[in-house]
């Protein structure tokens, strides 16, 4: 594992509001806690799946949180 992929990551959902501004939302798990990944590539893969399946055109990206 490279140094770059070590850490804790979350997925951010970015949406465009009716007024044209963007809003970012951190995805949560079933217990209202931040959904965390220790493997950056796994988080990127899930974000890609979410974006592909988005009917509303939401964008998803990964951010390191720890």
N, C-alpha and C positions, 0 to 999 in steps of 0.2 A: 504494500500500500504506500503510495507516495505521500509526502508531507502535506501536499495540497488537499488531499482527500480525508485527512484526519480531522476530526472535530464532530460537532453536532450541527445538523442542518434542518431547516424547515422549508415548507413550500408556501409561497406567497401567491395568492390569486389577485390579479389586477383587473379591475373592471372600469368601464367608462360610465360615468353618471350622466343623467339627462342634460345637465348643464355643460357637459363636455370635459369636466375635470375627471382625473383618474383617482381611484381609491384602491388602496392595497389592503388585503385581508389575509391574516395568517391562518392557515388551515388548522383545525383542532381535531383531536381524536374524540371518541365517543364519551369520554369523561370530562369534556370541556378543558382539556389540557392541550398545549401546543403539540401538534403531531411532529415528533422528532425522528430523525434518521441519523445513524452514525456512519452510514455509507453514502457518500456524495453521489456516486453513480446510480444507486438505487433511488435516491430522492429525485434525481434528474429524470430517470426513467418513468417514475410515477407522475411527475409534473408533465412530461410529454404525453402520457396516456390521458391525463385529465384534459389537456389542451386539445388533443385530437378529438375527444368525446364532447367537447363543449359546444352546445347548440347556440350559445349566446356570444361566442367569440371571445370568451375570457382568455387572458394570457396567464400562464403559470411559470414561476421561476423559483430557483433554489437560492436560499441565503444562509450563510454560515451564522450560527447564533452563539456558539461556544468554541 
